[in-house]
Amino acid sequence: MTHQRELATTAALALPGFVSSTVRFHTAVAERLGVTPAELHCLQLVHSGATDSPTELARMLGMATGAFTRMLDRMERARLVERATDTADRRRLRVRPLPDRMTELTGLYAPLAQRLGLRMGSFDRRQLSALVAFLTEGAAAADQEAAALLAGEGEPVREKTG
């Protein structure tokens, strides 16, 4: 039992390092594309098919609609995305990624994706199932906690004095 507890502690302690490395990687990709990390995140949401609705993208990014509109303006000038009329409802706009920049984005992510894919290829079915469950449940927990923080729930962090 001690071994399992030690392993769980080691995993929990490794997680912040993994997150920091991932943030550094995304920041480097954003710099290479000449965009901010938030613009890269938006581009990834659109490219992944999470949503193409400007309102939903603003919500997912935790941005006010006015700030999001300004960000979309910058992304259009950078030739990352375009606004297009919704074919089902011409009153609505959709955000679409531009193919040439998606090719560039894919190329920047390919080496890391290949390295991680090779590592995951060595996992057995049970390990992969545990990884998927952890990532899925972890993302849901992070989303819930972010929503609570943004809603002003919980105690604010205060500096110690004295």
DSSP file (Angstrom, degrees, kcal/mol; ACC not computed):
  #  RESIDUE AA STRUCTURE BP1 BP2  ACC     N-H-->O    O-->H-N    N-H-->O    O-->H-N    TCO  KAPPA ALPHA  PHI   PSI    X-CA   Y-CA   Z-CA
    1    1 A M     >        0   0    0      0, 0.0     4,-2.3     0, 0.0     5,-0.2   0.000 360.0 360.0 360.0 -38.3    0.0    0.0    0.0
    2    2 A T  H  >  +     0   0    0      1,-0.2     4,-2.8     2,-0.2     5,-0.2   0.905 360.0  54.8 -60.1 -41.2    2.9    2.4    0.8
    3    3 A H  H  > S+     0   0    0      1,-0.2     4,-2.5     2,-0.2    -1,-0.2   0.916 108.5  47.8 -60.0 -43.4    4.3    1.9   -2.7
    4    4 A Q  H  > S+     0   0    0      2,-0.2     4,-2.6     1,-0.2    -1,-0.2   0.914 112.1  49.3 -64.0 -42.6    0.9    2.9   -4.3
    5    5 A R  H  X S+     0   0    0     -4,-2.3     4,-2.3     2,-0.2    -2,-0.2   0.910 112.4  48.2 -63.3 -42.2    0.7    6.0   -2.0
    6    6 A E  H  X S+     0   0    0     -4,-2.8     4,-2.6     2,-0.2    -2,-0.2   0.904 112.1  49.3 -63.8 -41.4    4.3    7.0   -2.9
    7    7 A L  H  X S+     0   0    0     -4,-2.5     4,-2.4    -5,-0.2    -2,-0.2   0.904 110.8  49.7 -64.7 -42.0    3.6    6.5   -6.6
    8    8 A A  H  X S+     0   0    0     -4,-2.6     4,-2.5     2,-0.2    -2,-0.2   0.898 111.9  48.9 -63.4 -40.5    0.4    8.6   -6.3
    9    9 A T  H  X S+     0   0    0     -4,-2.3     4,-2.4     2,-0.2    -2,-0.2   0.923 110.6  50.2 -64.6 -44.5    2.3   11.3   -4.5
   10   10 A T  H  X S+     0   0    0     -4,-2.6     4,-1.6     1,-0.2    -2,-0.2   0.908 112.0  48.3 -60.3 -42.3    5.1   11.3   -7.1
   11   11 A A  H  X S+     0   0    0     -4,-2.4     4,-1.3     2,-0.2    -2,-0.2   0.922 111.2  49.7 -64.3 -44.0    2.4   11.6   -9.9
   12   12 A A  H  < S+     0   0    0     -4,-2.5    -2,-0.2     1,-0.2    -1,-0.2   0.880 112.1  48.2 -63.6 -37.4    0.7   14.4   -8.1
   13   13 A L  H  X S+     0   0    0     -4,-2.4     4,-0.5     1,-0.2    -1,-0.2   0.776 109.4  53.4 -73.3 -26.5    4.0   16.2   -7.7
   14   14 A A  H  X S+     0   0    0     -4,-1.6     4,-2.0    -5,-0.2    -1,-0.2   0.733  92.1  76.8 -78.1 -23.2    4.9   15.7  -11.4
   15   15 A L  H  X S+     0   0    0     -4,-1.3     4,-2.6     1,-0.2     5,-0.2   0.904  89.8  51.0 -60.1 -47.4    1.7   17.2  -12.6
   16   16 A P  H  > S+     0   0    0      0, 0.0     4,-2.6     0, 0.0    -1,-0.2   0.883 110.4  51.5 -59.5 -35.6    2.6   20.9  -12.1
   17   17 A G  H  X S+     0   0    0     -4,-0.5     4,-2.4    -3,-0.2    -2,-0.2   0.900 110.0  48.8 -64.9 -40.9    5.8   20.3  -14.0
   18   18 A F  H  X S+     0   0    0     -4,-2.0     4,-2.3     2,-0.2    -1,-0.2   0.928 112.5  48.0 -63.3 -45.1    3.9   18.7  -16.9
   19   19 A V  H  X S+     0   0    0     -4,-2.6     4,-2.5     2,-0.2    -2,-0.2   0.922 112.1  49.5 -62.7 -44.3    1.5   21.6  -17.0
   20   20 A S  H  X S+     0   0    0     -4,-2.6     4,-2.5     1,-0.2    -1,-0.2   0.914 111.3  48.8 -61.9 -43.2    4.3   24.2  -16.9
   21   21 A S  H  X S+     0   0    0     -4,-2.4     4,-2.3     1,-0.2    -1,-0.2   0.894 111.3  50.3 -63.4 -39.2    6.1   22.5  -19.7
   22   22 A T  H  X S+     0   0    0     -4,-2.3     4,-2.7     2,-0.2    -2,-0.2   0.908 110.1  49.7 -65.5 -42.0    2.9   22.4  -21.8
   23   23 A V  H  X S+     0   0    0     -4,-2.5     4,-2.5     2,-0.2    -2,-0.2   0.918 110.6  50.5 -62.3 -43.4    2.3   26.1  -21.2
   24   24 A R  H  X S+     0   0    0     -4,-2.5     4,-2.2     2,-0.2    -2,-0.2   0.906 111.1  49.2 -60.9 -41.0    5.9   26.9  -22.3
   25   25 A F  H  X S+     0   0    0     -4,-2.3     4,-2.4     2,-0.2    -2,-0.2   0.942 111.9  47.1 -63.5 -47.7    5.4   24.8  -25.4
   26   26 A H  H  X S+     0   0    0     -4,-2.7     4,-2.6     1,-0.2    -2,-0.2   0.875 111.4  52.1 -62.6 -37.1    2.1   26.5  -26.3
   27   27 A T  H  X S+     0   0    0     -4,-2.5     4,-2.5     2,-0.2    -1,-0.2   0.900 109.3  49.6 -64.8 -40.7    3.7   29.9  -25.6
   28   28 A A  H  X S+     0   0    0     -4,-2.2     4,-2.3     2,-0.2    -2,-0.2   0.899 111.4  49.0 -64.8 -40.6    6.6   29.0  -28.0
   29   29 A V  H  X S+     0   0    0     -4,-2.4     4,-2.1     2,-0.2    -2,-0.2   0.926 111.0  50.4 -63.2 -44.4    4.1   27.9  -30.7
   30   30 A A  H  X>S+     0   0    0     -4,-2.6     5,-2.6     1,-0.2     4,-1.0   0.925 110.5  49.4 -59.9 -45.1    2.1   31.2  -30.2
   31   31 A E  H ><5S+     0   0    0     -4,-2.5     3,-0.6     1,-0.2    -1,-0.2   0.916 109.2  52.2 -60.2 -43.1    5.3   33.2  -30.6
   32   32 A R  H 3<5S+     0   0    0     -4,-2.3    -1,-0.2     1,-0.3    -2,-0.2   0.874 112.9  44.7 -61.6 -37.7    6.3   31.3  -33.7
   33   33 A L  H 3<5S-     0   0    0     -4,-2.1    -1,-0.3    -5,-0.1    -2,-0.2   0.615 114.1-119.4 -80.8 -12.1    2.9   32.1  -35.2
   34   34 A G  T <<5S+     0   0    0     -4,-1.0     2,-0.3    -3,-0.6    -3,-0.2   0.835  75.0 111.3  77.0  33.3    3.1   35.7  -34.1
   35   35 A V  S   <S-     0   0    0     -5,-2.6    -1,-0.3    -6,-0.1    -2,-0.1  -0.798  70.8 -98.4-129.5 171.4    0.0   35.5  -31.9
   36   36 A T     >  -     0   0    0     -2,-0.3     4,-2.3     1,-0.1     5,-0.2  -0.510  37.4-109.8 -83.6 160.3   -0.8   35.6  -28.2
   37   37 A P  H  > S+     0   0    0      0, 0.0     4,-2.5     0, 0.0     5,-0.1   0.871 121.2  54.3 -57.0 -35.7   -1.4   32.4  -26.2
   38   38 A A  H  > S+     0   0    0      2,-0.2     4,-2.4     1,-0.2     5,-0.1   0.900 107.8  49.0 -65.6 -39.3   -5.1   33.3  -25.9
   39   39 A E  H  > S+     0   0    0      2,-0.2     4,-2.5     1,-0.2    -1,-0.2   0.895 111.1  50.2 -66.1 -38.8   -5.3   33.6  -29.7
   40   40 A L  H  X S+     0   0    0     -4,-2.3     4,-2.6     2,-0.2    -2,-0.2   0.921 109.4  51.3 -63.2 -43.2   -3.6   30.3  -30.1
   41   41 A H  H  X S+     0   0    0     -4,-2.5     4,-2.3     2,-0.2    -2,-0.2   0.925 110.7  48.6 -59.6 -44.7   -6.1   28.7  -27.7
   42   42 A C  H  X S+     0   0    0     -4,-2.4     4,-2.4     1,-0.2    -1,-0.2   0.927 110.5  51.1 -59.8 -45.7   -9.0   30.2  -29.7
   43   43 A L  H  X S+     0   0    0     -4,-2.5     4,-3.0     1,-0.2    -2,-0.2   0.900 109.7  50.3 -60.0 -41.7   -7.5   28.8  -32.9
   44   44 A Q  H  X S+     0   0    0     -4,-2.6     4,-2.5     2,-0.2     6,-0.3   0.891 108.9  51.7 -64.6 -39.4   -7.1   25.4  -31.4
   45   45 A L  H  X>S+     0   0    0     -4,-2.3     5,-1.6     2,-0.2     6,-0.8   0.925 114.6  42.6 -62.5 -44.1  -10.8   25.5  -30.2
   46   46 A V  H ><5S+     0   0    0     -4,-2.4     3,-1.0     1,-0.2    -2,-0.2   0.942 115.9  48.4 -66.7 -47.5  -12.0   26.4  -33.7
   47   47 A H  H 3<5S+     0   0    0     -4,-3.0    -2,-0.2     1,-0.3    -1,-0.2   0.855 109.2  53.1 -62.9 -36.4   -9.6   23.9  -35.4
   48   48 A S  H 3<5S-     0   0    0     -4,-2.5    -1,-0.3    -5,-0.2    -2,-0.2   0.640 112.8-117.2 -75.7 -13.0  -10.6   21.0  -33.1
   49   49 A G  T <<5S+     0   0    0     -3,-1.0    -3,-0.2    -4,-0.6     3,-0.2   0.581  73.0 135.4  87.5   9.3  -14.3   21.6  -33.9
   50   50 A A  S   <S-     0   0    0     -5,-1.6     2,-0.3    -6,-0.3    -4,-0.2   0.925  81.9 -38.0 -56.7 -44.7  -15.1   22.5  -30.2
   51   51 A T        -     0   0    0     -6,-0.8    -1,-0.3    44,-0.1    -2,-0.2  -0.935  37.5-159.4-170.9 157.4  -17.2   25.3  -31.6
   52   52 A D        +     0   0    0     -2,-0.3    43,-2.6    -3,-0.2    -6,-0.1   0.192  61.4 114.0-124.8  11.2  -17.2   28.0  -34.3
   53   53 A S     >  -     0   0    0     41,-0.2     4,-2.9     1,-0.2     5,-0.2  -0.729  61.0-146.5 -84.4 124.4  -19.7   30.3  -32.6
   54   54 A P  H  > S+     0   0    0      0, 0.0     4,-2.4     0, 0.0     5,-0.2   0.901 100.4  50.5 -56.9 -40.7  -18.1   33.6  -31.6
   55   55 A T  H  > S+     0   0    0      2,-0.2     4,-2.0     1,-0.2     5,-0.1   0.926 113.3  44.3 -63.8 -44.7  -20.4   33.8  -28.5
   56   56 A E  H  > S+     0   0    0      2,-0.2     4,-2.9     1,-0.2    -1,-0.2   0.885 111.9  52.9 -69.0 -38.6  -19.4   30.3  -27.4
   57   57 A L  H  X S+     0   0    0     -4,-2.9     4,-2.0     2,-0.2    -2,-0.2   0.929 108.6  50.4 -61.1 -44.5  -15.7   30.8  -28.1
   58   58 A A  H  X>S+     0   0    0     -4,-2.4     5,-2.9    -5,-0.2     4,-0.6   0.921 112.4  47.5 -59.2 -43.6  -15.8   34.0  -26.0
   59   59 A R  H ><5S+     0   0    0     -4,-2.0     3,-1.1     1,-0.2    -2,-0.2   0.931 111.0  50.2 -63.1 -46.0  -17.5   32.0  -23.2
   60   60 A M  H 3<5S+     0   0    0     -4,-2.9    -1,-0.2     1,-0.3    -2,-0.2   0.812 113.8  45.8 -64.1 -29.9  -15.0   29.1  -23.5
   61   61 A L  H 3<5S-     0   0    0     -4,-2.0    -1,-0.3    -5,-0.2    -2,-0.2   0.508 112.0-120.7 -89.7  -5.4  -12.1   31.6  -23.3
   62   62 A G  T <<5 +     0   0    0     -3,-1.1     2,-0.3    -4,-0.6    -3,-0.2   0.851  66.0 139.2  70.1  34.8  -13.6   33.5  -20.4
   63   63 A M      < -     0   0    0     -5,-2.9    -1,-0.2    -6,-0.2     2,-0.1  -0.826  58.4-113.4-114.4 149.6  -13.7   36.7  -22.3
   64   64 A A     >  -     0   0    0     -2,-0.3     4,-2.4     1,-0.1     5,-0.2  -0.465  36.6-113.9 -69.4 152.8  -16.3   39.5  -22.6
   65   65 A T  H  > S+     0   0    0      1,-0.2     4,-2.4     2,-0.2     5,-0.1   0.859 114.8  53.4 -62.9 -35.6  -17.8   39.6  -26.1
   66   66 A G  H  > S+     0   0    0      2,-0.2     4,-1.9     1,-0.2    -1,-0.2   0.930 111.2  45.4 -64.0 -44.9  -16.2   43.0  -26.9
   67   67 A A  H  > S+     0   0    0      1,-0.2     4,-2.0     2,-0.2    -2,-0.2   0.881 112.9  51.7 -64.6 -38.1  -12.7   41.8  -26.0
   68   68 A F  H  X S+     0   0    0     -4,-2.4     4,-2.8     2,-0.2    -2,-0.2   0.904 106.1  53.8 -66.5 -39.8  -13.3   38.7  -28.0
   69   69 A T  H  X S+     0   0    0     -4,-2.4     4,-2.2     1,-0.2    -1,-0.2   0.912 108.9  49.1 -59.8 -42.8  -14.4   40.7  -31.0
   70   70 A R  H  X S+     0   0    0     -4,-1.9     4,-2.0     2,-0.2    -1,-0.2   0.887 110.6  51.1 -63.9 -38.4  -11.1   42.7  -30.8
   71   71 A M  H  X S+     0   0    0     -4,-2.0     4,-2.4     2,-0.2    -2,-0.2   0.920 108.9  50.6 -64.8 -42.8   -9.2   39.4  -30.6
   72   72 A L  H  X S+     0   0    0     -4,-2.8     4,-2.5     1,-0.2    -2,-0.2   0.888 106.6  55.5 -61.4 -38.8  -11.0   38.1  -33.6
   73   73 A D  H  X S+     0   0    0     -4,-2.2     4,-2.2     1,-0.2    -1,-0.2   0.934 109.9  45.8 -57.8 -46.1  -10.1   41.3  -35.5
   74   74 A R  H  X S+     0   0    0     -4,-2.0     4,-1.9     1,-0.2    -2,-0.2   0.898 111.8  51.9 -63.6 -40.5   -6.4   40.7  -34.7
   75   75 A M  H  <>S+     0   0    0     -4,-2.4     5,-2.7     1,-0.2     6,-0.8   0.858 109.3  49.8 -66.6 -35.3   -6.7   37.0  -35.7
   76   76 A E  H ><5S+     0   0    0     -4,-2.5     3,-1.6     3,-0.2    -1,-0.2   0.919 109.5  50.8 -67.3 -43.1   -8.2   38.0  -39.0
   77   77 A R  H 3<5S+     0   0    0     -4,-2.2    -2,-0.2     1,-0.3    -1,-0.2   0.847 108.8  52.3 -62.1 -32.9   -5.4   40.5  -39.7
   78   78 A A  T 3<5S-     0   0    0     -4,-1.9    -1,-0.3    -5,-0.2    -2,-0.2   0.423 115.1-121.1 -81.3   1.2   -2.9   37.7  -38.9
   79   79 A R  T < 5S+     0   0    0     -3,-1.6    22,-0.3     2,-0.2    -3,-0.2   0.859  79.1 120.7  59.7  39.6   -4.7   35.5  -41.5
   80   80 A L  S   <S+     0   0    0     -5,-2.7    18,-2.6     1,-0.3     2,-0.3   0.803  76.0   4.2 -94.3 -40.0   -5.5   32.8  -38.9
   81   81 A V  E     -A   97   0A   0     -6,-0.8     2,-0.3    16,-0.3    -1,-0.3  -0.876  58.8-149.2-139.5 168.2   -9.3   32.8  -39.1
   82   82 A E  E     -A   96   0A   0     14,-2.4    14,-2.9    -2,-0.3     2,-0.5  -0.985  21.1-123.3-137.4 151.6  -12.2   34.4  -41.0
   83   83 A R  E     -A   95   0A   0     -2,-0.3     2,-0.4    12,-0.2    12,-0.2  -0.804  35.4-177.0 -90.1 134.6  -15.7   35.2  -40.1
   84   84 A A  E     -A   94   0A   0     10,-3.0    10,-3.2    -2,-0.5     2,-0.2  -0.975  30.2-104.8-133.9 148.0  -18.2   33.5  -42.3
   85   85 A T  E     -A   93   0A   0     -2,-0.4     2,-0.3     8,-0.2     8,-0.2  -0.494  40.6-110.7 -70.2 137.4  -22.0   33.7  -42.5
   86   86 A D        -     0   0    0      6,-2.8     6,-0.2     3,-0.5     3,-0.2  -0.548  19.7-147.2 -68.3 125.3  -23.8   30.6  -41.1
   87   87 A T  S    S+     0   0    0     -2,-0.3     3,-0.3     1,-0.2    -1,-0.2   0.786  97.9  49.0 -67.7 -26.1  -25.4   28.8  -44.0
   88   88 A A  S    S+     0   0    0      1,-0.3     2,-0.3     2,-0.0    -1,-0.2   0.773 128.5  18.5 -82.6 -27.3  -28.3   27.6  -41.8
   89   89 A D    >   -     0   0    0     -3,-0.2     3,-2.5     3,-0.1    -3,-0.5  -0.806  65.7-161.0-148.4  99.4  -29.0   31.1  -40.4
   90   90 A R  T 3  S+     0   0    0     -2,-0.3    -3,-0.1     1,-0.3    -1,-0.1   0.591  88.0  68.2 -63.0 -10.8  -27.6   34.1  -42.3
   91   91 A R  T 3  S+     0   0    0     -6,-0.1    -1,-0.3     2,-0.0     2,-0.3   0.662  92.8  74.5 -79.1 -15.5  -28.0   36.3  -39.2
   92   92 A R  S <  S-     0   0    0     -3,-2.5    -6,-2.8    -6,-0.2     2,-0.3  -0.701  70.4-143.5-102.9 150.1  -25.2   34.4  -37.4
   93   93 A L  E     -A   85   0A   0     -2,-0.3     2,-0.3    -8,-0.2    -8,-0.2  -0.801   9.6-159.0-105.9 152.2  -21.5   34.4  -37.9
   94   94 A R  E     -A   84   0A   0    -10,-3.2   -10,-3.0    -2,-0.3     2,-0.5  -0.942  15.7-130.5-125.3 150.7  -19.1   31.5  -37.7
   95   95 A V  E     -A   83   0A   0    -43,-2.6   -12,-0.2    -2,-0.3   -44,-0.1  -0.905  27.4-173.7-103.2 125.8  -15.4   31.5  -37.1
   96   96 A R  E     -A   82   0A   0    -14,-2.9   -14,-2.4    -2,-0.5     2,-0.1  -0.959  21.9-125.2-122.5 135.9  -13.4   29.4  -39.6
   97   97 A P  E     -A   81   0A   0      0, 0.0   -16,-0.3     0, 0.0   -17,-0.1  -0.495  27.7-118.5 -74.1 149.1   -9.7   28.6  -39.5
   98   98 A L    >>  -     0   0    0    -18,-2.6     4,-1.6    -2,-0.1     3,-0.6  -0.785  19.0-134.9 -90.3 129.4   -7.7   29.4  -42.7
   99   99 A P  H 3> S+     0   0    0      0, 0.0     4,-2.0     0, 0.0     5,-0.2   0.823  98.1  56.0 -56.7 -40.0   -6.2   26.2  -44.2
  100  100 A D  H 3> S+     0   0    0      1,-0.2     4,-1.4     2,-0.2     5,-0.1   0.898 110.9  44.4 -64.2 -38.1   -2.7   27.6  -44.9
  101  101 A R  H <> S+     0   0    0     -3,-0.6     4,-2.6   -22,-0.3    -1,-0.2   0.805 108.9  58.1 -73.9 -28.2   -2.1   28.6  -41.3
  102  102 A M  H  X S+     0   0    0     -4,-1.6     4,-2.8     2,-0.2    -2,-0.2   0.869 103.8  52.6 -68.0 -34.8   -3.6   25.3  -40.1
  103  103 A T  H  X S+     0   0    0     -4,-2.0     4,-2.0     2,-0.2    -1,-0.2   0.919 110.8  47.3 -63.0 -43.2   -0.9   23.5  -42.1
  104  104 A E  H  X S+     0   0    0     -4,-1.4     4,-1.7     2,-0.2    -2,-0.2   0.922 112.7  48.9 -62.5 -45.2    1.7   25.7  -40.3
  105  105 A L  H  X S+     0   0    0     -4,-2.6     4,-1.7     1,-0.2    -2,-0.2   0.921 109.9  51.3 -61.3 -45.7    0.1   25.0  -36.9
  106  106 A T  H  X S+     0   0    0     -4,-2.8     4,-1.6     1,-0.2    -1,-0.2   0.892 108.0  53.2 -59.7 -40.6    0.0   21.2  -37.6
  107  107 A G  H  < S+     0   0    0     -4,-2.0    -1,-0.2     1,-0.2    -2,-0.2   0.859 107.3  51.1 -63.6 -35.6    3.7   21.3  -38.5
  108  108 A L  H  < S+     0   0    0     -4,-1.7     4,-0.4     1,-0.2    -1,-0.2   0.836 115.7  41.4 -70.5 -32.6    4.6   23.0  -35.2
  109  109 A Y  H  X S+     0   0    0     -4,-1.7     4,-2.6     1,-0.1     5,-0.2   0.679  93.9  85.8 -86.7 -18.7    2.7   20.4  -33.2
  110  110 A A  H  X S+     0   0    0     -4,-1.6     4,-2.6     1,-0.2     5,-0.2   0.875  85.3  50.6 -56.4 -47.4    3.8   17.4  -35.2
  111  111 A P  H  > S+     0   0    0      0, 0.0     4,-2.2     0, 0.0    -1,-0.2   0.929 115.4  42.3 -60.6 -43.8    7.2   16.6  -33.4
  112  112 A L  H  > S+     0   0    0     -4,-0.4     4,-2.8     2,-0.2     5,-0.3   0.924 114.0  51.9 -66.8 -42.9    5.6   16.7  -29.9
  113  113 A A  H  X S+     0   0    0     -4,-2.6     4,-2.4     1,-0.2    -1,-0.2   0.889 110.3  49.5 -60.1 -38.9    2.6   14.7  -31.1
  114  114 A Q  H  X S+     0   0    0     -4,-2.6     4,-2.4    -5,-0.2    -1,-0.2   0.928 111.7  47.6 -66.2 -45.0    4.9   12.1  -32.5
  115  115 A R  H  X S+     0   0    0     -4,-2.2     4,-1.8    -5,-0.2    -2,-0.2   0.929 116.0  43.6 -63.1 -45.4    6.9   11.8  -29.4
  116  116 A L  H  X S+     0   0    0     -4,-2.8     4,-2.8     1,-0.2     5,-0.2   0.885 112.2  54.3 -68.1 -37.1    3.9   11.6  -27.1
  117  117 A G  H  X S+     0   0    0     -4,-2.4     4,-1.9    -5,-0.3    -2,-0.2   0.900 107.1  50.5 -62.5 -40.9    2.2    9.1  -29.6
  118  118 A L  H  X S+     0   0    0     -4,-2.4     4,-0.5     2,-0.2    -1,-0.2   0.913 112.1  47.7 -62.7 -41.8    5.2    6.8  -29.5
  119  119 A R  H >< S+     0   0    0     -4,-1.8     3,-1.3     1,-0.2     4,-0.3   0.934 112.5  47.4 -65.3 -45.7    5.2    6.9  -25.7
  120  120 A M  H >< S+     0   0    0     -4,-2.8     3,-1.5     1,-0.3    -1,-0.2   0.803 101.4  67.3 -67.0 -26.6    1.4    6.2  -25.5
  121  121 A G  H 3< S+     0   0    0     -4,-1.9    -1,-0.3     1,-0.3    -2,-0.2   0.726  96.0  56.2 -63.8 -20.4    1.9    3.4  -28.0
  122  122 A S  T << S+     0   0    0     -3,-1.3    -1,-0.3    -4,-0.5     2,-0.2   0.547  88.4  98.6 -87.7  -7.3    3.8    1.5  -25.4
  123  123 A F  S <  S-     0   0    0     -3,-1.5     2,-0.1    -4,-0.3    -3,-0.0  -0.537  71.7-129.4 -79.6 144.8    0.9    1.7  -22.9
  124  124 A D     >  -     0   0    0     -2,-0.2     4,-2.6     1,-0.1     5,-0.2  -0.360  34.9 -93.0 -83.5 174.5   -1.3   -1.3  -22.5
  125  125 A R  H  > S+     0   0    0      1,-0.2     4,-2.4     2,-0.2     5,-0.2   0.864 125.6  51.0 -56.7 -41.2   -5.1   -1.0  -22.7
  126  126 A R  H  > S+     0   0    0      2,-0.2     4,-2.2     1,-0.2    -1,-0.2   0.912 110.8  48.0 -65.8 -43.3   -5.5   -0.6  -18.9
  127  127 A Q  H  > S+     0   0    0      2,-0.2     4,-2.4     1,-0.2    -2,-0.2   0.909 112.6  48.7 -64.3 -42.2   -2.9    2.2  -18.8
  128  128 A L  H  X S+     0   0    0     -4,-2.6     4,-2.8     2,-0.2     5,-0.2   0.905 110.3  51.2 -64.7 -40.8   -4.5    4.0  -21.7
  129  129 A S  H  X S+     0   0    0     -4,-2.4     4,-2.4    -5,-0.2    -2,-0.2   0.913 111.4  47.7 -62.1 -42.2   -7.9    3.7  -20.1
  130  130 A A  H  X S+     0   0    0     -4,-2.2     4,-2.6     2,-0.2    -2,-0.2   0.901 112.3  49.8 -65.3 -40.7   -6.6    5.1  -16.8
  131  131 A L  H  X S+     0   0    0     -4,-2.4     4,-2.7     2,-0.2     5,-0.2   0.935 111.8  47.3 -63.8 -46.7   -4.8    8.0  -18.6
  132  132 A V  H  X S+     0   0    0     -4,-2.8     4,-2.7     1,-0.2     5,-0.2   0.923 113.4  48.7 -61.3 -44.4   -8.0    8.9  -20.6
  133  133 A A  H  X S+     0   0    0     -4,-2.4     4,-2.8    -5,-0.2     5,-0.3   0.929 112.7  47.8 -62.1 -45.1  -10.1    8.8  -17.4
  134  134 A F  H  X S+     0   0    0     -4,-2.6     4,-2.7     1,-0.2    -2,-0.2   0.936 114.7  45.1 -62.2 -47.2   -7.6   10.9  -15.5
  135  135 A L  H  X S+     0   0    0     -4,-2.7     4,-2.3     2,-0.2    -2,-0.2   0.908 116.1  46.2 -65.0 -42.5   -7.3   13.5  -18.3
  136  136 A T  H  X S+     0   0    0     -4,-2.7     4,-2.0    -5,-0.2    -2,-0.2   0.943 117.9  41.3 -65.9 -48.8  -11.1   13.7  -18.8
  137  137 A E  H  X S+     0   0    0     -4,-2.8     4,-2.4    -5,-0.2    -2,-0.2   0.866 114.6  53.3 -68.2 -35.8  -12.0   13.9  -15.2
  138  138 A G  H  X S+     0   0    0     -4,-2.7     4,-2.6    -5,-0.3    -2,-0.2   0.902 108.5  49.2 -65.2 -41.2   -9.1   16.3  -14.6
  139  139 A A  H  X S+     0   0    0     -4,-2.3     4,-2.5     2,-0.2    -2,-0.2   0.914 111.8  49.0 -64.0 -42.4  -10.3   18.6  -17.3
  140  140 A A  H  X S+     0   0    0     -4,-2.0     4,-2.3     2,-0.2    -2,-0.2   0.913 112.2  48.2 -63.5 -42.0  -13.8   18.6  -15.9
  141  141 A A  H  X S+     0   0    0     -4,-2.4     4,-2.5     2,-0.2    -2,-0.2   0.917 112.1  48.8 -65.1 -42.6  -12.6   19.3  -12.4
  142  142 A A  H  X S+     0   0    0     -4,-2.6     4,-2.6     1,-0.2    -2,-0.2   0.908 111.2  50.5 -64.0 -41.2  -10.4   22.2  -13.7
  143  143 A D  H  X S+     0   0    0     -4,-2.5     4,-2.4     2,-0.2    -1,-0.2   0.914 111.3  48.3 -61.8 -43.0  -13.3   23.6  -15.7
  144  144 A Q  H  X S+     0   0    0     -4,-2.3     4,-2.1     2,-0.2    -2,-0.2   0.916 113.5  46.4 -63.9 -43.4  -15.6   23.5  -12.6
  145  145 A E  H  X S+     0   0    0     -4,-2.5     4,-2.4     2,-0.2    -2,-0.2   0.886 111.9  50.9 -68.2 -38.4  -12.9   25.2  -10.4
  146  146 A A  H  X S+     0   0    0     -4,-2.6     4,-2.8     2,-0.2     5,-0.2   0.924 110.3  49.8 -63.4 -43.6  -12.3   27.9  -13.0
  147  147 A A  H  X S+     0   0    0     -4,-2.4     4,-1.8     1,-0.2    -2,-0.2   0.902 110.8  49.8 -61.4 -41.1  -16.0   28.6  -13.2
  148  148 A A  H  <>S+     0   0    0     -4,-2.1     5,-2.8     2,-0.2     4,-0.3   0.916 112.2  47.4 -64.8 -42.7  -16.2   28.8   -9.4
  149  149 A L  H ><5S+     0   0    0     -4,-2.4     3,-1.3     1,-0.2    -2,-0.2   0.922 112.7  48.5 -63.9 -43.9  -13.3   31.2   -9.3
  150  150 A L  H 3<5S+     0   0    0     -4,-2.8    -1,-0.2     1,-0.3    -2,-0.2   0.805 108.4  54.7 -67.1 -28.6  -14.7   33.4  -12.1
  151  151 A A  T 3<5S-     0   0    0     -4,-1.8    -1,-0.3    -5,-0.2    -2,-0.2   0.480 119.7-111.5 -82.6  -1.8  -18.1   33.4  -10.4
  152  152 A G  T < 5 +     0   0    0     -3,-1.3    -3,-0.2    -4,-0.3     2,-0.1   0.647  68.4 145.5  83.0  14.4  -16.4   34.8   -7.2
  153  153 A E      < +     0   0    0     -5,-2.8    -1,-0.3    -6,-0.2    -2,-0.0  -0.454  41.8  30.7 -81.8 158.8  -17.0   31.6   -5.2
  154  154 A G  S    S-     0   0    0     -2,-0.1     0, 0.0     2,-0.0     0, 0.0  -0.024 100.6 -54.0  83.0 170.2  -14.5   30.4   -2.7
  155  155 A E        -     0   0    0      1,-0.1     2,-0.1     3,-0.0    -2,-0.1  -0.648  55.0-119.6 -84.7 135.1  -12.1   32.4   -0.5
  156  156 A P        -     0   0    0      0, 0.0     2,-0.4     0, 0.0    -1,-0.1  -0.438  31.7-106.8 -69.6 149.5   -9.7   34.8   -2.2
  157  157 A V        -     0   0    0     -2,-0.1     2,-0.4     1,-0.0     0, 0.0  -0.648  41.3-165.7 -77.2 128.6   -6.0   34.2   -1.7
  158  158 A R        -     0   0    0     -2,-0.4     2,-0.2    -3,-0.0    -3,-0.0  -0.917  20.4-116.6-120.0 143.2   -4.6   36.7    0.7
  159  159 A E        -     0   0    0     -2,-0.4     2,-0.3     1,-0.1     0, 0.0  -0.507  33.3-116.4 -73.0 144.8   -1.0   37.6    1.3
  160  160 A K        -     0   0    0     -2,-0.2     2,-0.3     2,-0.0    -1,-0.1  -0.634  33.5-162.8 -80.1 138.3    0.2   36.9    4.8
  161  161 A T              0   0    0     -2,-0.3    -1,-0.0     1,-0.1     0, 0.0  -0.835 360.0 360.0-116.2 158.3    1.3   40.0    6.7
  162  162 A G              0   0    0     -2,-0.3    -1,-0.1     0, 0.0    -2,-0.0   0.466 360.0 360.0 106.2 360.0    3.3   40.4    9.8
